Amino acid sequence: MTPHERSVIHGRGIQEWRTCPDLYARLDLEFDFLLDVCATEENALADDFFTRENSCLDQPWIAYPEGNHALTAFMNPPYGNKEVECKPGCKKLHKRRDGEHVAAGDGFPGVEAFIHRAWWASQAWGWTVACLLFSNTDTRWWHDYVPLADEVRLWPGRVRFLLPDGTPPNAGAPKGSCLVIFRPHVGPTGHRGGPRFVHGPMPGRPPKK
């Protein structure tokens, strides 16, 4: 992984890293996703999806499943940190980390905003949301939102995300990933006081012997 790739995936810039299609396909066999909530026109994995311009943060999640199909959504959110807009009269030409001035209203909301939205969609609208996240147990968002999940799947190894153009980077992600699953009416007022942690091989990757 180049220094630029590493800097972006660690949160220094807004990024649109693609999910490996094989990983998604194996999850889709289980969840049968109706919605990809963090996508672009080029990399959307479900028939219905939200983009940056049509953001999942700004509107209700609406789908019209046939029959008894559950409301299921996949989320691979941008992993950037929250960006604070520059103060009025700022003369610097750089953003704090990435060489760009942050104008009013342009700051990236941060990965925690997307995770909060996933939890909210599960409780308010009845969605089951599978979130592909870094296992960042030292972050505030982890301790704020992961305890509200129904299930956390911890995988050995690292996910190999794709670059925005669909090509693989020089190396895998710089840290481990997990799948955090929010289900309706599960949390502090649900049937358990915390998530169920599941350890197992990453979908599509055989366990090491």
C-alpha positions as CSV (number, residue, x, y, z in Angstrom):
1,M,0.0,0.0,0.0
2,T,1.4,3.3,-1.0
3,P,1.8,6.2,1.5
4,H,-1.1,8.0,-0.3
5,E,-3.4,4.9,-0.1
6,R,-2.5,4.4,3.5
7,S,-3.2,8.1,4.4
8,V,-6.6,8.0,2.7
9,I,-7.8,4.8,4.3
10,H,-6.7,6.1,7.7
11,G,-9.1,9.0,7.4
12,R,-7.0,11.7,5.8
13,G,-9.4,12.6,3.0
14,I,-12.8,11.6,1.7
15,Q,-12.5,8.2,0.0
16,E,-14.8,5.8,-1.9
17,W,-13.0,2.5,-1.4
18,R,-14.9,-0.3,-3.2
19,T,-16.0,-3.5,-1.5
20,C,-14.5,-6.7,-3.0
21,P,-17.4,-8.1,-5.1
22,D,-16.7,-11.7,-3.8
23,L,-17.0,-10.6,-0.2
24,Y,-20.2,-8.8,-1.0
25,A,-21.6,-11.7,-3.0
26,R,-21.2,-14.1,-0.1
27,L,-22.8,-11.7,2.4
28,D,-25.6,-11.1,-0.1
29,L,-26.3,-14.8,-0.2
30,E,-27.1,-14.5,3.5
31,F,-28.8,-11.1,3.7
32,D,-30.2,-10.6,0.2
33,F,-29.6,-6.9,0.3
34,L,-32.1,-4.5,-1.0
35,L,-30.0,-1.4,-0.6
36,D,-26.4,-0.3,-0.8
37,V,-26.4,2.9,1.3
38,C,-22.8,4.2,0.6
39,A,-22.1,3.8,-3.1
40,T,-21.5,5.7,-6.3
41,E,-23.1,5.2,-9.7
42,E,-20.0,3.2,-10.8
43,N,-19.6,0.9,-7.8
44,A,-23.1,0.2,-6.4
45,L,-23.6,-3.4,-5.5
46,A,-27.4,-3.5,-5.0
47,D,-30.1,-2.5,-7.4
48,D,-31.1,0.4,-5.1
49,F,-28.4,2.6,-3.6
50,F,-27.5,6.0,-2.1
51,T,-24.6,8.2,-3.3
52,R,-22.8,11.2,-1.9
53,E,-25.2,13.4,-3.8
54,N,-28.2,11.4,-2.8
55,S,-27.0,10.7,0.7
56,C,-28.3,8.1,3.1
57,L,-27.8,10.7,5.9
58,D,-30.3,13.1,4.5
59,Q,-33.5,11.1,3.7
60,P,-35.5,8.1,4.8
61,W,-34.5,4.7,3.5
62,I,-37.4,3.5,1.4
63,A,-37.7,0.2,-0.5
64,Y,-40.6,-1.8,-1.8
65,P,-39.7,-5.5,-1.3
66,E,-41.8,-8.2,-2.8
67,G,-43.6,-10.6,-0.5
68,N,-42.1,-11.1,2.9
69,H,-38.6,-9.9,1.9
70,A,-36.9,-8.3,4.9
71,L,-35.5,-4.7,4.8
72,T,-31.8,-5.4,4.5
73,A,-29.0,-2.9,3.7
74,F,-25.3,-3.1,3.2
75,M,-23.0,-0.3,4.4
76,N,-19.3,0.2,3.6
77,P,-19.0,3.8,4.8
78,P,-16.3,6.3,4.1
79,Y,-13.7,5.7,6.8
80,G,-12.7,9.4,7.1
81,N,-12.7,11.3,10.3
82,K,-15.0,14.3,10.8
83,E,-13.7,17.4,9.2
84,V,-14.2,20.7,10.9
85,E,-14.7,23.6,8.5
86,C,-12.2,26.4,8.6
87,K,-13.0,29.5,10.6
88,P,-14.1,32.7,8.8
89,G,-11.2,34.6,7.5
90,C,-8.9,31.5,7.4
91,K,-6.0,32.2,5.1
92,K,-4.4,28.8,5.0
93,L,-4.5,26.9,1.8
94,H,-4.6,23.5,3.5
95,K,-7.0,21.4,5.2
96,R,-5.7,20.0,8.5
97,R,-4.5,16.8,6.9
98,D,-4.9,16.7,3.2
99,G,-3.9,20.0,1.5
100,E,-7.3,21.6,0.9
101,H,-9.3,24.4,2.6
102,V,-12.6,23.3,4.2
103,A,-15.3,25.8,3.3
104,A,-18.4,26.2,5.4
105,G,-20.8,23.4,4.8
106,D,-18.2,21.2,3.0
107,G,-16.8,19.3,5.9
108,F,-17.1,15.5,5.8
109,P,-19.4,14.3,8.6
110,G,-17.2,11.4,9.6
111,V,-17.7,7.7,9.7
112,E,-19.6,8.0,13.0
113,A,-22.4,9.8,11.3
114,F,-23.0,6.9,9.0
115,I,-22.9,4.3,11.8
116,H,-25.4,6.4,13.7
117,R,-27.6,6.4,10.7
118,A,-27.4,2.6,10.4
119,W,-28.5,2.2,14.0
120,W,-31.3,4.7,13.5
121,A,-32.6,3.0,10.4
122,S,-32.7,-0.3,12.3
123,Q,-34.7,1.1,15.2
124,A,-36.9,3.7,13.4
125,W,-37.6,2.1,10.1
126,G,-37.1,-1.6,10.7
127,W,-33.9,-2.2,8.6
128,T,-31.3,-4.8,9.2
129,V,-28.0,-3.1,8.3
130,A,-24.7,-5.0,7.9
131,C,-21.9,-2.5,8.3
132,L,-18.4,-3.3,7.1
133,L,-16.1,-1.4,9.5
134,F,-12.6,-1.3,10.8
135,S,-12.2,-3.0,14.2
136,N,-11.3,0.3,15.8
137,T,-11.9,-0.5,19.4
138,D,-10.0,2.6,20.5
139,T,-12.4,5.1,18.9
140,R,-15.4,6.8,20.4
141,W,-17.8,5.7,17.7
142,W,-17.0,2.1,18.5
143,H,-17.9,2.5,22.1
144,D,-20.9,4.7,21.3
145,Y,-22.6,2.5,18.6
146,V,-21.2,-1.1,18.5
147,P,-22.8,-1.9,21.9
148,L,-26.1,-1.1,20.3
149,A,-25.7,-3.7,17.6
150,D,-27.2,-7.2,17.6
151,E,-24.1,-9.0,16.3
152,V,-20.4,-8.3,15.6
153,R,-18.5,-10.7,13.4
154,L,-14.7,-10.6,13.9
155,W,-12.6,-11.8,11.1
156,P,-8.9,-12.8,11.1
157,G,-6.8,-11.2,8.4
158,R,-7.6,-8.1,6.5
159,V,-10.1,-7.1,3.8
160,R,-8.6,-6.3,0.4
161,F,-10.6,-3.3,-0.7
162,L,-10.5,-2.0,-4.2
163,L,-9.4,1.5,-5.3
164,P,-12.1,3.9,-6.6
165,D,-11.4,2.8,-10.2
166,G,-11.9,-0.9,-9.3
167,T,-8.3,-1.9,-9.3
168,P,-6.6,-3.6,-6.3
169,P,-4.2,-1.6,-4.2
170,N,-0.7,-2.8,-3.5
171,A,-1.7,-4.3,-0.2
172,G,-4.6,-5.1,2.0
173,A,-6.2,-2.7,4.5
174,P,-3.9,-1.4,7.3
175,K,-6.0,-2.9,10.0
176,G,-8.6,-5.6,10.6
177,S,-12.3,-5.3,9.7
178,C,-15.5,-6.6,11.1
179,L,-19.2,-6.8,10.3
180,V,-21.4,-4.9,12.7
181,I,-25.0,-5.9,12.3
182,F,-27.8,-3.7,13.5
183,R,-31.2,-5.4,13.6
184,P,-34.6,-3.9,14.5
185,H,-35.5,-3.4,18.1
186,V,-32.2,-4.7,19.5
187,G,-30.1,-2.7,21.9
188,P,-30.4,-1.3,25.4
189,T,-34.2,-1.8,25.2
190,G,-34.1,-5.0,23.2
191,H,-33.8,-8.7,24.1
192,R,-30.1,-8.4,25.0
193,G,-27.9,-5.9,26.8
194,G,-25.1,-6.1,24.2
195,P,-24.1,-7.6,20.9
196,R,-23.2,-11.2,20.2
197,F,-19.6,-11.5,19.1
198,V,-18.9,-14.2,16.6
199,H,-15.4,-15.3,15.6
200,G,-14.9,-17.0,12.2
201,P,-13.3,-16.9,8.8
202,M,-13.9,-14.0,6.5
203,P,-16.5,-14.8,3.9
204,G,-14.8,-16.1,0.8
205,R,-11.6,-16.9,2.5
206,P,-11.0,-20.5,3.8
207,P,-9.8,-20.7,7.4
208,K,-6.1,-21.3,8.0
209,K,-5.1,-24.7,9.1
